[in-house]
Amino acid sequence: MVGSQEQQRKLARHYFEIASSHLCDHPKSDPDLQSYREFLDHDEFELVLSELEKVGKALKGSDLFWMALAVAAIQIGQRDRVEEYDRRISDSAR
């Protein structure tokens, strides 16, 4: 990871917000994102990632959702999850 830990946390938060914004158009998303918001408020970034991933799978998140989630995952040191997000993007292109 490049940059200070504080910079990485700010970037992660930014990309989590971008990812969640790509779910907000879905009518079911607001209640589903309640846990995400609570985790984000407490800087529980790994839980934020898991919650957004769960909601993204359930709501069939867009490529932009998965791209933003991948960048956030990298910022919090969860590179191992990026491969799955890349696969979801590739699968949607077929």
ABEGO torsion letter per residue (X at the ends): XBEBAAAAAAAAAAAAAAAAAAAAABAAAAAAAAAAAAAAAAGBAAAAAAAAAAAAAAAGBBAAAAAAAAAAAAAAGAAAAAAAAAAAAAAAAX
